[in-house]
Amino acid sequence: MSRGVVIDYIVSENEAREIRKKKANWDFINKQPPRIREALIYYIEKGDLYVASRIAGLTIDEFNQLRIKAGIPNVS
């Protein structure tokens, strides 16, 4: 992988993270129990639905529904 491709990937990941942060319903997120709140924040930061669902102790489908309620877009 060339350096230019790596830099483009990093910029894309940073842009995706910023979109997730900007669109998220922080009032909803902050009212969640600690484990759920941390999972939603992890998802915002990393965009990894599988790991976030494990943190939350939910199935991927259950966590995805929670992500939608929290207003976090699925961008990658």
NUVOSE-261174 format. One line per field, with one value per residue: chain; x, y, z of N, C-alpha, C in turn; residue number from 1; residue in three letters. Coordinates in steps of 0.05 Angstrom, whole numbers, plus 5000, padded with zeros to 4 digits. Layout:
// residues N
ch <- c(A | ...);
n.u <- c(X | ...);
n.v <- c(Y | ...);
n.w <- c(Z | ...);
ca.u <- c(X | ...);
ca.v <- c(Y | ...);
ca.w <- c(Z | ...);
c.u <- c(X | ...);
c.v <- c(Y | ...);
c.w <- c(Z | ...);
i <- c(NUM | ...);
aa <- c(Ala | ...);
***
This chain:
// residues 76
ch <- c(A | A | A | A | A | A | A | A | A | A | A | A | A | A | A | A | A | A | A | A | A | A | A | A | A | A | A | A | A | A | A | A | A | A | A | A | A | A | A | A | A | A | A | A | A | A | A | A | A | A | A | A | A | A | A | A | A | A | A | A | A | A | A | A | A | A | A | A | A | A | A | A | A | A | A | A);
n.u <- c(5017 | 5013 | 5041 | 5007 | 4956 | 4949 | 4947 | 4900 | 4863 | 4866 | 4847 | 4796 | 4775 | 4778 | 4743 | 4695 | 4689 | 4681 | 4633 | 4599 | 4603 | 4582 | 4529 | 4506 | 4459 | 4471 | 4446 | 4411 | 4449 | 4481 | 4444 | 4441 | 4454 | 4518 | 4549 | 4523 | 4526 | 4583 | 4592 | 4565 | 4595 | 4644 | 4631 | 4621 | 4673 | 4705 | 4674 | 4661 | 4616 | 4610 | 4646 | 4628 | 4576 | 4589 | 4613 | 4569 | 4539 | 4500 | 4464 | 4486 | 4444 | 4409 | 4443 | 4450 | 4398 | 4396 | 4437 | 4413 | 4370 | 4400 | 4415 | 4462 | 4497 | 4512 | 4569 | 4627);
n.v <- c(4976 | 5043 | 5104 | 5149 | 5125 | 5105 | 5153 | 5175 | 5138 | 5146 | 5199 | 5191 | 5158 | 5193 | 5233 | 5203 | 5191 | 5243 | 5257 | 5219 | 5236 | 5289 | 5281 | 5250 | 5239 | 5267 | 5278 | 5234 | 5193 | 5205 | 5194 | 5141 | 5076 | 5063 | 5021 | 5016 | 5069 | 5075 | 5037 | 5060 | 5107 | 5085 | 5063 | 5110 | 5131 | 5090 | 5062 | 5008 | 4961 | 4909 | 4902 | 4943 | 4924 | 4880 | 4904 | 4930 | 4886 | 4865 | 4837 | 4843 | 4863 | 4884 | 4924 | 4955 | 4976 | 5008 | 5044 | 5070 | 5095 | 5129 | 5165 | 5159 | 5158 | 5106 | 5107 | 5096);
n.w <- c(5000 | 4981 | 5007 | 4997 | 4991 | 5042 | 5072 | 5049 | 5067 | 5123 | 5126 | 5107 | 5148 | 5191 | 5173 | 5172 | 5226 | 5247 | 5222 | 5246 | 5300 | 5296 | 5279 | 5318 | 5371 | 5426 | 5475 | 5482 | 5481 | 5527 | 5568 | 5573 | 5604 | 5635 | 5607 | 5557 | 5539 | 5534 | 5494 | 5451 | 5445 | 5433 | 5383 | 5354 | 5353 | 5329 | 5291 | 5290 | 5288 | 5307 | 5351 | 5384 | 5395 | 5426 | 5470 | 5491 | 5505 | 5472 | 5415 | 5347 | 5315 | 5354 | 5376 | 5330 | 5323 | 5368 | 5355 | 5313 | 5340 | 5370 | 5333 | 5303 | 5245 | 5196 | 5173 | 5135);
ca.u <- c(5000 | 5030 | 5036 | 4984 | 4932 | 4946 | 4938 | 4872 | 4847 | 4864 | 4830 | 4768 | 4767 | 4774 | 4718 | 4673 | 4686 | 4670 | 4604 | 4584 | 4602 | 4565 | 4501 | 4497 | 4441 | 4486 | 4428 | 4403 | 4473 | 4489 | 4424 | 4442 | 4470 | 4547 | 4559 | 4511 | 4538 | 4610 | 4591 | 4557 | 4618 | 4664 | 4622 | 4626 | 4702 | 4717 | 4656 | 4661 | 4590 | 4613 | 4659 | 4610 | 4555 | 4600 | 4616 | 4542 | 4526 | 4476 | 4469 | 4491 | 4419 | 4400 | 4459 | 4444 | 4374 | 4404 | 4452 | 4393 | 4356 | 4419 | 4420 | 4489 | 4497 | 4530 | 4587 | 4654);
ca.v <- c(5000 | 5067 | 5125 | 5165 | 5110 | 5104 | 5179 | 5178 | 5121 | 5160 | 5222 | 5181 | 5149 | 5217 | 5245 | 5187 | 5196 | 5270 | 5256 | 5205 | 5254 | 5312 | 5274 | 5235 | 5251 | 5265 | 5277 | 5206 | 5177 | 5210 | 5184 | 5111 | 5064 | 5065 | 5002 | 5023 | 5095 | 5070 | 5023 | 5080 | 5125 | 5068 | 5061 | 5136 | 5134 | 5069 | 5053 | 4979 | 4953 | 4883 | 4906 | 4960 | 4907 | 4863 | 4922 | 4935 | 4861 | 4862 | 4826 | 4864 | 4875 | 4901 | 4948 | 4972 | 4990 | 5028 | 5063 | 5086 | 5112 | 5150 | 5183 | 5156 | 5147 | 5084 | 5116 | 5083);
ca.w <- c(5000 | 4980 | 5028 | 4989 | 4997 | 5072 | 5080 | 5041 | 5085 | 5149 | 5123 | 5105 | 5175 | 5207 | 5164 | 5180 | 5255 | 5251 | 5214 | 5267 | 5323 | 5291 | 5275 | 5341 | 5391 | 5451 | 5498 | 5484 | 5489 | 5555 | 5586 | 5572 | 5625 | 5627 | 5587 | 5531 | 5532 | 5525 | 5468 | 5430 | 5441 | 5418 | 5355 | 5342 | 5349 | 5313 | 5270 | 5290 | 5299 | 5321 | 5377 | 5400 | 5405 | 5447 | 5493 | 5501 | 5513 | 5455 | 5389 | 5327 | 5307 | 5377 | 5377 | 5307 | 5329 | 5388 | 5340 | 5298 | 5360 | 5379 | 5310 | 5293 | 5218 | 5190 | 5152 | 5138);
c.u <- c(5018 | 5022 | 5011 | 4957 | 4928 | 4936 | 4908 | 4854 | 4844 | 4846 | 4801 | 4758 | 4761 | 4748 | 4694 | 4668 | 4673 | 4640 | 4588 | 4582 | 4581 | 4535 | 4489 | 4479 | 4454 | 4469 | 4419 | 4426 | 4480 | 4468 | 4424 | 4459 | 4500 | 4557 | 4549 | 4524 | 4567 | 4611 | 4584 | 4581 | 4640 | 4656 | 4627 | 4656 | 4713 | 4700 | 4654 | 4636 | 4593 | 4624 | 4641 | 4587 | 4564 | 4604 | 4589 | 4528 | 4500 | 4484 | 4475 | 4466 | 4408 | 4416 | 4454 | 4419 | 4379 | 4419 | 4433 | 4378 | 4374 | 4426 | 4448 | 4488 | 4517 | 4547 | 4614 | 4672);
c.v <- c(5025 | 5087 | 5142 | 5151 | 5109 | 5131 | 5184 | 5162 | 5135 | 5184 | 5213 | 5172 | 5173 | 5232 | 5230 | 5191 | 5223 | 5271 | 5242 | 5222 | 5276 | 5304 | 5260 | 5252 | 5248 | 5265 | 5248 | 5189 | 5180 | 5200 | 5154 | 5101 | 5064 | 5046 | 5008 | 5049 | 5091 | 5055 | 5043 | 5099 | 5110 | 5067 | 5087 | 5139 | 5115 | 5059 | 5022 | 4969 | 4927 | 4888 | 4923 | 4943 | 4889 | 4879 | 4925 | 4909 | 4856 | 4847 | 4850 | 4878 | 4893 | 4927 | 4966 | 4988 | 5013 | 5051 | 5082 | 5105 | 5135 | 5169 | 5182 | 5144 | 5125 | 5093 | 5102 | 5092);
c.w <- c(5000 | 5002 | 5022 | 4996 | 5027 | 5082 | 5073 | 5059 | 5112 | 5147 | 5122 | 5132 | 5193 | 5199 | 5173 | 5210 | 5261 | 5243 | 5236 | 5292 | 5320 | 5290 | 5300 | 5359 | 5418 | 5476 | 5503 | 5493 | 5518 | 5576 | 5588 | 5596 | 5616 | 5605 | 5559 | 5521 | 5521 | 5498 | 5446 | 5424 | 5426 | 5389 | 5341 | 5335 | 5329 | 5289 | 5268 | 5304 | 5316 | 5349 | 5395 | 5411 | 5427 | 5473 | 5507 | 5512 | 5497 | 5429 | 5370 | 5319 | 5329 | 5379 | 5354 | 5311 | 5349 | 5374 | 5324 | 5317 | 5369 | 5356 | 5298 | 5265 | 5214 | 5167 | 5156 | 5115);
i <- c(1 | 2 | 3 | 4 | 5 | 6 | 7 | 8 | 9 | 10 | 11 | 12 | 13 | 14 | 15 | 16 | 17 | 18 | 19 | 20 | 21 | 22 | 23 | 24 | 25 | 26 | 27 | 28 | 29 | 30 | 31 | 32 | 33 | 34 | 35 | 36 | 37 | 38 | 39 | 40 | 41 | 42 | 43 | 44 | 45 | 46 | 47 | 48 | 49 | 50 | 51 | 52 | 53 | 54 | 55 | 56 | 57 | 58 | 59 | 60 | 61 | 62 | 63 | 64 | 65 | 66 | 67 | 68 | 69 | 70 | 71 | 72 | 73 | 74 | 75 | 76);
aa <- c(Met | Ser | Arg | Gly | Val | Val | Ile | Asp | Tyr | Ile | Val | Ser | Glu | Asn | Glu | Ala | Arg | Glu | Ile | Arg | Lys | Lys | Lys | Ala | Asn | Trp | Asp | Phe | Ile | Asn | Lys | Gln | Pro | Pro | Arg | Ile | Arg | Glu | Ala | Leu | Ile | Tyr | Tyr | Ile | Glu | Lys | Gly | Asp | Leu | Tyr | Val | Ala | Ser | Arg | Ile | Ala | Gly | Leu | Thr | Ile | Asp | Glu | Phe | Asn | Gln | Leu | Arg | Ile | Lys | Ala | Gly | Ile | Pro | Asn | Val | Ser);
***
